[in-house]
Amino acid sequence: MSKKVCMFVWNHFTNDARVLRECTALSEAGYHVDLIAIHDHKDAALPKKETFSAGFNVIRVSNRIMLFNIFNRIFRIFKRHWILQLLLLFLSLLGLWYFFDYTLFILLGLILCLCIIQIRKMRVLLLRSSIFLRMLWCGIRKKYDVYHANDLNTLPQGILCSKVFRFRRSKLVYDSHEVQTSRTGYDSSIYGWMEKRYLRFVDVFIHENHTRADYIEKLYGIYPKVVHNYPFVSRPETLRIVNLREMLKIPADEPILLYQGGIQTGRGLDKIVQAVPMFKKGIVVFIGDGRIKLELEEKVKEMNLENRIKFLPKVPVSELQYYTPNAYLGFQLLNNVCFNHYSASSNKLFEYIMSGVPVIACSFPEIKKVVESEEVGICVDSHNTESIAETVNYFLDHPNERERMSRNCLRARDHYNWDLEKQTFVEIYQELLE
């Protein structure tokens, strides 16, 4: 009888390459895998339940609270029409004055204002709490041998399902894709406090690379198992590639300089835009979406670079291999804004390698080790636009060197791929269940 695994991930599971690979590996190894993710009510095509071709199931819990939707609609209506606001205020004052003396009237008015303010502030907390409880309910409805929490935001679900709501405890895997104590958007010390206390319930702790594992050992005295973030093997030379030139009307004599991934802060994207006027030639293509995309597009317009910088929406991770080979160069220019960035061995680096695309990369330890040892690109100061521009121009001036590094990429993909790395991952599960 196959062992049952329940995975949690705090996203919609539409573009999570690492979780996709891990679910696929376990399914191929004979495990029954259910992945609990979050549904996106704005995406009508996204199913709440589906079975992937690899054999694992995805269950997406609702991310809606109907009361909030009603409240938000009313709030938006009154926000747009000031006459309705005055009318509501007048009727409220009249009603309160009629039924109560002025002292109680003032007190109730203040309480009402505070309640409205707090409801707006508490909306995110209440919504996340409802998602948490729905995930918890899905996790305890069936008996699983292993619960697998991806990142800190799903570890409490894993602990409750595996250790609290079980007469016979199940195994718990904590798979951290990020450095929780030093990452953008997570500035509070509470994350480290939580992680340290949650770890006592964990049976196996997994991290992405040895730089991060060393860091965790110094923090908590635990050296995690390491499972690298390598992609599936792809052979773009055998695939039917999407023609980006035709799609974006890029002339044949203009090299495509590619960034693919999240359009987020701290990834050096603003530095790339600033460096473009210094490039001798080439069209920069950004494939992806994110919080700063609109800001980046505005910056491109301000600099009158629309003819040299193109944007495409995010592409499903399984389809990226059809786009990447169009590139002359790939960018991987994380900024040193936190240890999470400094210690990264980003998935997109290996996606470029798989497609034979040399990379201009940041000089951080895990990335530099691969780029320089395999000679698949050049590391630069990712905070310096001149350094980025000089390196782009070097590749443009030395096409033979670019071709040599492209061939090195195709050789390197035989080492940095999930087909090899998944053996380590599956062995962790085998040891855990023995």
Backbone hydrogen bonds, N-H to C=O, Kabsch-Sander energy under -0.5 kcal/mol:
donor,donor_aa,acceptor,acceptor_aa,energy
5,V,32,H,-3.3
6,C,146,V,-2.7
7,M,5,V,-0.6
7,M,34,D,-2.9
8,F,148,H,-2.5
9,V,36,I,-2.1
11,N,9,V,-1.3
17,A,15,N,-1.1
20,L,16,D,-2.0
21,R,17,A,-2.3
22,E,18,R,-2.4
23,C,19,V,-2.6
24,T,20,L,-2.2
25,A,21,R,-2.6
26,L,22,E,-2.2
27,S,23,C,-2.4
28,E,24,T,-2.6
29,A,25,A,-1.4
30,G,27,S,-1.4
31,Y,26,L,-2.5
32,H,3,K,-2.9
33,V,31,Y,-0.7
34,D,5,V,-2.6
35,L,57,N,-3.3
36,I,7,M,-3.1
36,I,34,D,-0.5
37,A,35,L,-0.6
37,A,59,I,-2.6
38,I,11,N,-2.7
39,H,61,V,-3.5
41,H,39,H,-0.6
43,D,40,D,-1.8
44,A,42,K,-0.9
46,L,43,D,-1.4
50,E,58,V,-1.9
52,F,50,E,-0.5
52,F,56,F,-2.5
55,G,52,F,-2.2
57,N,33,V,-2.6
58,V,50,E,-3.1
59,I,35,L,-3.3
60,R,48,K,-3.4
60,R,58,V,-0.5
61,V,37,A,-2.5
61,V,59,I,-0.6
68,F,65,I,-0.9
69,N,65,I,-1.6
70,I,66,M,-2.2
71,F,67,L,-2.4
72,N,68,F,-3.0
73,R,69,N,-2.0
74,I,70,I,-2.2
75,F,71,F,-2.8
76,R,72,N,-2.5
77,I,73,R,-2.1
78,F,74,I,-2.4
79,K,75,F,-2.0
80,R,76,R,-1.7
81,H,77,I,-1.3
82,W,80,R,-0.6
85,Q,81,H,-1.4
86,L,82,W,-2.3
87,L,83,I,-2.4
88,L,84,L,-2.7
89,L,85,Q,-2.4
90,F,86,L,-2.7
91,L,87,L,-2.6
92,S,88,L,-2.4
93,L,89,L,-2.5
94,L,90,F,-2.6
95,G,91,L,-2.6
96,L,92,S,-2.5
97,W,93,L,-2.6
98,Y,94,L,-2.0
99,F,95,G,-1.9
100,F,96,L,-2.4
105,F,101,D,-2.1
106,I,102,Y,-2.3
107,L,103,T,-2.1
108,L,104,L,-2.7
109,G,105,F,-2.0
110,L,106,I,-2.2
111,I,107,L,-2.2
112,L,108,L,-2.6
113,C,109,G,-2.2
114,L,110,L,-2.4
115,C,111,I,-2.4
116,I,112,L,-2.3
117,I,113,C,-2.3
118,Q,114,L,-2.6
119,I,115,C,-2.5
120,R,116,I,-1.8
121,K,117,I,-1.9
122,M,118,Q,-3.0
123,R,119,I,-0.7
126,L,122,M,-2.8
127,L,123,R,-2.5
128,R,124,V,-2.7
129,S,125,L,-2.1
130,S,126,L,-2.0
131,I,127,L,-2.1
132,F,128,R,-2.6
133,L,129,S,-2.4
134,R,130,S,-2.1
135,M,131,I,-2.5
136,L,132,F,-2.5
137,W,133,L,-2.4
138,C,134,R,-2.1
139,G,135,M,-2.2
140,I,136,L,-1.7
141,R,137,W,-1.0
142,K,138,C,-0.5
144,Y,142,K,-0.6
145,D,4,K,-1.9
146,V,4,K,-1.9
147,Y,171,K,-2.7
148,H,6,C,-3.0
149,A,147,Y,-0.5
149,A,173,V,-3.0
150,N,8,F,-1.8
150,N,148,H,-0.6
151,D,149,A,-0.8
151,D,175,D,-2.1
154,T,151,D,-1.5
155,L,152,L,-1.0
158,G,154,T,-1.8
159,I,155,L,-2.6
160,L,156,P,-2.5
161,C,157,Q,-2.4
162,S,158,G,-2.3
163,K,159,I,-2.7
164,V,159,I,-0.9
164,V,160,L,-0.8
165,F,160,L,-2.9
169,R,167,F,-0.6
170,S,162,S,-2.1
171,K,145,D,-2.2
173,V,147,Y,-3.0
174,Y,204,V,-2.9
175,D,149,A,-2.9
175,D,173,V,-0.6
176,S,174,Y,-0.7
176,S,206,I,-2.3
177,H,175,D,-0.6
180,Q,178,E,-1.0
182,S,179,V,-1.3
183,R,186,Y,-0.6
186,Y,183,R,-1.9
191,Y,188,S,-1.0
193,W,189,S,-1.8
194,M,190,I,-2.7
195,E,191,Y,-2.6
196,K,192,G,-2.4
197,R,193,W,-1.5
198,Y,194,M,-2.6
199,L,195,E,-1.8
200,R,197,R,-0.7
201,F,198,Y,-2.0
202,V,199,L,-1.3
203,D,172,L,-2.2
204,V,172,L,-1.7
206,I,174,Y,-3.1
206,I,204,V,-0.5
207,H,225,K,-3.0
213,A,209,N,-1.9
214,D,210,H,-2.5
215,Y,211,T,-1.5
216,I,212,R,-2.4
217,E,213,A,-2.1
218,K,214,D,-1.9
219,L,215,Y,-1.7
220,Y,216,I,-3.2
221,G,216,I,-0.5
221,G,217,E,-1.9
222,I,216,I,-0.6
225,K,205,F,-3.0
227,V,207,H,-2.5
227,V,225,K,-0.6
230,Y,228,H,-1.4
238,T,235,R,-2.5
239,L,236,P,-1.4
241,I,239,L,-1.0
242,V,322,Y,-2.2
244,L,242,V,-1.3
247,M,243,N,-2.1
248,L,244,L,-2.8
249,K,245,R,-0.9
250,I,245,R,-2.1
254,E,251,P,-1.6
257,L,255,P,-0.6
257,L,283,I,-2.8
258,L,256,I,-0.6
258,L,329,L,-2.6
259,Y,285,V,-2.7
261,G,287,I,-2.5
263,I,289,D,-2.0
264,Q,262,G,-1.5
267,R,264,Q,-0.8
272,I,268,G,-1.7
273,V,269,L,-2.1
274,Q,270,D,-2.3
275,A,271,K,-1.7
276,V,272,I,-1.3
276,V,273,V,-0.6
278,M,275,A,-2.0
279,F,276,V,-2.0
283,I,255,P,-2.8
284,V,308,R,-2.8
285,V,257,L,-2.4
286,F,310,K,-2.8
287,I,259,Y,-2.9
287,I,285,V,-0.6
288,G,286,F,-0.6
288,G,312,L,-2.4
292,I,263,I,-1.8
293,K,290,G,-1.4
296,L,292,I,-2.5
297,E,293,K,-2.6
298,E,294,L,-2.2
299,K,295,E,-1.9
300,V,296,L,-2.1
301,K,297,E,-1.9
302,E,298,E,-2.6
303,M,299,K,-1.8
304,N,301,K,-1.4
305,L,300,V,-2.6
308,R,305,L,-1.9
309,I,305,L,-1.6
310,K,284,V,-3.0
312,L,286,F,-2.8
319,E,316,P,-2.4
320,L,316,P,-0.8
320,L,317,V,-0.6
322,Y,319,E,-1.8
323,Y,320,L,-2.2
324,T,320,L,-2.5
326,N,323,Y,-1.8
327,A,324,T,-2.3
328,Y,256,I,-3.2
329,L,256,I,-1.3
330,G,358,P,-2.1
331,F,258,L,-2.5
332,Q,360,I,-2.5
333,L,267,R,-0.6
335,N,266,G,-2.8
337,V,335,N,-2.2
340,N,182,S,-2.2
342,Y,338,C,-2.2
343,S,339,F,-2.4
344,A,341,H,-1.2
349,L,346,S,-0.7
350,F,346,S,-0.9
351,E,347,N,-1.6
352,Y,348,K,-2.2
353,I,349,L,-1.8
354,M,350,F,-2.4
355,S,351,E,-1.2
356,G,353,I,-1.8
357,V,352,Y,-2.7
359,V,376,V,-1.8
360,I,330,G,-2.8
361,A,359,V,-0.6
361,A,378,I,-2.1
362,C,332,Q,-1.7
363,S,380,V,-0.8
364,F,362,C,-0.8
367,I,344,A,-0.5
368,K,364,F,-3.4
369,K,365,P,-2.0
370,V,366,E,-1.2
371,V,367,I,-2.6
372,E,368,K,-2.6
373,S,369,K,-1.5
374,E,370,V,-2.1
375,E,371,V,-0.7
376,V,371,V,-1.8
377,G,371,V,-0.6
378,I,359,V,-1.9
380,V,361,A,-2.9
382,S,380,V,-1.0
384,N,381,D,-2.0
385,T,383,H,-0.6
388,I,384,N,-1.8
389,A,385,T,-2.7
390,E,386,E,-2.8
391,T,387,S,-1.7
392,V,388,I,-2.2
393,N,389,A,-2.6
394,Y,390,E,-1.8
395,F,391,T,-2.0
396,L,392,V,-2.2
397,D,393,N,-2.2
398,H,394,Y,-1.2
401,E,398,H,-0.5
402,R,398,H,-1.9
403,E,399,P,-2.2
404,R,400,N,-2.1
405,M,401,E,-2.2
406,S,402,R,-1.9
407,R,403,E,-2.0
408,N,404,R,-1.8
409,C,405,M,-2.0
410,L,406,S,-1.6
411,R,407,R,-1.4
412,A,408,N,-2.7
413,R,409,C,-1.8
414,D,411,R,-1.4
415,H,412,A,-2.3
416,Y,412,A,-2.0
417,N,415,H,-1.1
418,W,231,P,-3.3
420,L,417,N,-0.8
421,E,417,N,-2.0
422,K,418,W,-2.9
423,Q,420,L,-1.1
424,T,420,L,-0.6
424,T,421,E,-0.7
425,F,421,E,-1.5
426,V,422,K,-2.9
427,E,423,Q,-2.1
428,I,424,T,-1.6
429,Y,425,F,-1.3
430,Q,426,V,-2.2
431,E,427,E,-2.6
432,L,428,I,-2.1
433,L,429,Y,-2.2
434,E,430,Q,-1.0
